[in-house]
């Protein structure tokens, strides 16, 4: 699959982005609300990860205010500047953190986001999750103000239900705008968006789905099935039921299918899992795997260089549904 074929339009924005972006939560340097989830990366490691990602065809990066309270945004922009990138050459998505805040905070804090991004504009600004002191309508009004003021280009949400997506689009329509994306958890072992209305609503509204945790926090790599002792050193994951022995046993058929198909292409199970995710629903779903090592970035971009057959995608669909049922 040639790089010229890996790009698709994000929602109704006209933005051409790679089917895989790079999630940048891990650029938080261990700081802030969510930064401690990942090991603190060295500056050179971040630069190398970005370089390999871009060389492999990835042209957009997803970060957030809550990722180290701006540390991820600063790390990302600094690394991009070092690599000689300028505003407009790549696409930046970031997010506003709504918990315990009112919608007015969206416009009050936008300059902090832009300062952290240090010369890179915000192509996609997202509401990070649905819980705040303000309504969805108020939040969309504030986001529309930012578009009008040319502080951001397009509007997205994250973790929004089908109902909240409809409410968001209803308000944005009054301003002549569209909801572009909804970033949600989605992978072969977590397919709730297919049954709770989110995927169907996104299709009706012309909204792209951006899948986070596309490898189920590493479960779909198969490494924890092959080496269960690794779980002991993986922080909070060791307490999650899907990483315990019974959980690993339940998901084993999915891993077996991934490994079998991976062998045919001389790729890894995770590359097959990513390829399924970005192709099974046509061009409606994009994904943002992270990377804490250069080899992870290489593996991510490698998932863009082949395409599963319909039969292979159907096989994974069936074994995955059996896991869910």
N, C-alpha and C positions, 0 to 999 in steps of 0.2 A: 504494500500500500504506500503510494508516494506521498510525500509531505504536502503536495498541492491538494490532496484530497482529504486532509484531516481537519479542515476548517469548516465551521458552520456558523449560521447567524444566531446571535443571542436574542431570543424572544423576537420582539418587533423593533429592535434597536437599530438594525443595520450593521451592528458591530460583527466583524468576522473574527471569531476566536477559535483556537484549537479545541478539539473535543476533550482534551485533558488540559487542565490548568495545574498550577502548583499551589497547594495549600501551604500557607506560611506561618501557621500557629507555632511551629517549632523554631521560629526565628525570634522568640520572645526572650531569649537569654535567661530563662528560668525566673523571670520577673512577673509580678502582678497576679491578677486574679486567676489566670489560666496558664501562666508561663511555666509553672513547676511541673506540669504534666510531662514535659520533654526534657532531655538533657540539654544543658547550655552549649550551644554550638560556637565554635571558633569563627571569627570573621572570615578567614580564608575558606573554611568549609562552606559557609553560606555563599560566598562568591562562586566557588566551584560548582555547587549545586545549581545555582541560577544559570551559570554558563552552559553546563551540560543540558539543562532543561531547554534553554533557548536554542542551542545547536540542534536539539532533537525535534524542534518544531513547536514547542510550547510558547505561546505569546501573551499569556495573561497569568496574573498572580493574585491570589485571594488572601487578604489579611483582615485585621479587625482592631478596633480600639481596645477591646478587652484582652487581646493577646499581648500581655505584658504592659497594659495601659500605654500603648503607643510604641513600645519597644520593637515589636515586629514590624510596624510600619517604618520606623527609623532604620532598622537593620536592612530591610528590603530596599529602601530608597538609596541608602549609602552604598550597598553592594551593586545596585544597578548603575549608579553614577560611576563607581570604580570601573565597571565593565564597559563604560563609554556609552551607555544608553541615555537617551534624552526623552523628554515628555513627548508622547505621541508615537513613539516607536514600539511601545509595549502597552498593554492594557492592565489597569489597576482596579481591583475590586476591594473595597473595605466595608466596615460595618459600624453602625452606631449601637452602643449598649443601652438598652431601655430600662433595665430593672431599677426601680425606685426613682425613676425620672419622669418628667412631663415632656410632651412633644416639643415644647419651646426649647428644650435643651438641644434638639437637633440642629437648629440654626445657631444657637449660642456656641456650640463646640466645633462647628465645621472648620473654623480657621485653625484650630488645634490639630485637626486631622490633616489639613493641607500643609501645616508647618512640619508635622512629623514626616510627611511624604516628600518634603524638601524639593519642590519643583515639579513633582509628578502630579498630574491631575487625577481626579477621581472619576473613572469611567462608569463604575457601577457602585452606588451607595446602597447599602442594605440595612434593614432593621434586623438586628441580630437574632432576636426571639420575640415572641408576642406579648410578653408580660411587662407592662409599664403602668404608670399612673394615668395615662391618656388613652383615648380610643384609637383604633386603627384609622378612623377618619381624620383625626387631628394629626396623627403622624404623617399621613399622606399629604395633608395640606402643607406641613412643614417641609416635606421632601420636595413638593412641587415648587415651593419658594426657592429652594436651593437650585433647582433646574433653571428657574426664571432668572436667578442671579448669576447663573453660569458658574456656580461653585461645584456642581456635579453634572454629569451628562445623563445618566439613566438611573432608574429606581428599581431596587429589588428588595426581597424580604428573605427571611430564613426561619425555618421551623414554623411556618404559618399553615394553619389548617385550610381546607378547601373553602370554608365559610369566610375566613379572614382574607383569603386571596380575593374572593369575590367582592368583599367590602372595600379592599384596597383599590381594586380596579374601578369600582363604582365611583369612588372619590377622585381618582386620578383622571378618569374620563371627563370630569367637569373642568379639568385644567388642560384638556387636550393631550393628555399623557397616557402612557401605558405602563403597567407593571411588567417588568422584563423577565424576572427570574424568581424562583423560590429555591433556596438552598436547604436541603433536607438530608437526613440520614437515609442512605439507600445502598444496598449491596445484595449479593446473592443469598445472604443469610438474614437479611432484614428487608422485606419487600412490602411493608405495610402501606406505602403510598399507592400501591396498586389496588388496594381494597378499601381505603378510607376516603376516596374521592379526590385526593390531591393530584394524582397523575391525570385523571380524567378532566378535572377542572383546569389544570395547566394547559392541556391540549385545547380545550374550548376557548380559553382566554389568549392563547398564543404565547404562553409563558414557558420559558425553558426551565427544566429541572437541573439544578446543580447538586450532584451527589457528594456529600461529605462522608467520611469514614467508608470509602468505597471498598476497602479490603477488610472491613469488620475488625478494625484495630489490629490488623496483622493475622487474624485467624485464617483468612483465605490464602495466605502464603503457604500454609501447610507446615510451617516450621514448628508450630506448637504441637501438632499432631505427631510429627516425627520425633520431637525432642520435648516432651512435656515438662522436663525439669527447668526449661527456660522461663516458664511462667512465674517461678518463684522470684525472679529478679525483675518483674515487669510491673511494679507499683500496684495500682488499684486493680489492674486486670486480673491479678491472682484471686481476687474476691468475686469476680463475675462468674455466674453459673456456666456461661458458654465456654469458659476456659478451664473448668473443672473436668474431671475424667468423664463424667456422664455427658457433659456438653460436647466434649471433643468426640466422643463415640457417636453422638447423634449427628454431628456435622461431617463425619468421616466420609460418607458416600459422595458428598459434594466435592470434597478434597480429592477423592479418588478420580472423579470425572475430570476435574481440572488438570490433574497430573497426566491422565491419559491423553487428553487433547493437547496439552502442552508438549508432550513428547512428539506429536506429529509435526509441530511447527518448530521444534527445538527452541522453545521459549519456557518461561516459568509459569507456575500456576497463577501467580498474581497477575501476570500479563494477560493471561486468558480471562481472568475474572474482570479486569478492567476493560478488555476488549468487548466482552459480553455486555457490560454495563453501558457503554457508549454506542452500541450498535443494535441491541435487541429492540429498542423502541424507535428505530430510525434515527433522526437527528434531534429528538426531543430531550435527551439526557446527556449532560456533560458531567465530568467528575474532577475532583480536586484531591488526588493523593498527595500526601506529604512526602518529605525526604529528609532524613537526618544524615545520610551518607551519599557520596557521589554515586555509588553503585545503585542506590535507590532511585536517583534521578535518571540514571541510564536505563534502569528497568522500566520506569514510568514511560519514558519516550519510546522504548521498544514496543510497548503495547499499541503504539500508533502505526506500526510498520507492517501489520498484517490484518486480515479480517476473517473472523470465524464464518464458516458456512451457516446457512439457515438450519441445517440438520444439527450442527454442533451447538448452535445457540438453543435450539429446541431441546436437545438432550440436557443441557445445563438448566434450562427452564424447568424441565420435568423433575430432575433430581432435587432441585432447589425447592420446588413446590412440595415435594414429599417431605423435605426437612421442615418446612413451615407447618404442614398439616400434622 
